[in-house]
Amino acid sequence: MGDLAVFHVLRAGMDRYYGLNKPAKVLCVGYSHTVLGIDAERMKKELGVPVAKYATAGANTLDRMWMVRHFLDKKPTVTTVIYDVDPRLFDSEGLSSASYTLFLPYIGNPVMGKYLRQETTWQEYVIAKLIHTARFRDQTINIALRGLLDKIENKKMTRIRVDDYRARLREEKARKIRVNPESRQCFLDTIDFLTGRGINVILLYIPTIDLLNEIDPEGREAVLSIFQGLADKNAKVWFWDFNRDYQHRHELFYDLRHLNWKGNGVVTGRLVDDLKGLLFAAH
């Protein structure tokens, strides 16, 4: 009974953090770029429609495919999905191969349970089914507590000091942009799944700092052309490249890849303005 009680409290916090506890019209899906770069609470107030942000650090394209399916299974009211993209979206290097453990608290959901049966070892699956609190890890406990305390938005208050990242940039220069075919196909399947249900999809390139973008320009443009090609071919898909206008403004960044509170405000404000034109074009 104690195991169940603690579990239900923590999962309620996760549901609240991700917006799974109420209907949403706009759904933001992604990983840490979305977590730090988009203020869903502000979007909800300024757009006047319910907005959810189902995003967590480390979520790869496979995770996101099931996140989308999971959310729509619980809340089929979504009409627009904001899906964060970047040139390394299809590069699995640097992302955890155990990212599926972030979703173990939802193993009881038929949709997410199907995903987890494919990814977990039989020992992980049995333990998670028998001991409910064993489904949580440090990251998911933190997410649950933030939801319970109504600290949904996470904004970094400091700005980047480029000199602190010189060594990191040298490492990045040796790392070309790679495209994993399975990851790319998973992304394409997700877009097909959404647009096949009449849902608008915004592929949003949340800014990363120009120093990073200059490392492999050919690889970068090749991936961006995939996003633009989708938008050109499908009337339900848009590619919004916010990076182009803000990558040079170093005061907007917390580190090489993530926005600080000021960058969050700039990107969220522009996103709201652009969405107004899309959501309310018919009115």
Buried (B, 14 or more C-beta within 10 A) or exposed (E): EEEEEEBEEBBBBBBBBBBBBEEBBBBBBBBBBBBBBBBBBBBBEBBEBBBBBBBBBBBBBBBBBBBBBBBBEBBEBBBBBBBBBBBBBBBBEEBEEEBBBBBBBBBBBEBBBEBBEEBBEEEBBEBBBEEBBBBBBEBBBBBBBBBBEEEBBBBBEEBBEEEEBEEEBEEBEEEEBBBBEEBBEBBEEBBEBBBEEEBBBBBBBBBBBBBBBEBBEEBBEEBBEBBBEBBEEEEBBBBBBBBEEBBEBBEBBBBBBBBBBBBBBBBBBBBBEBBEEBBEEEE
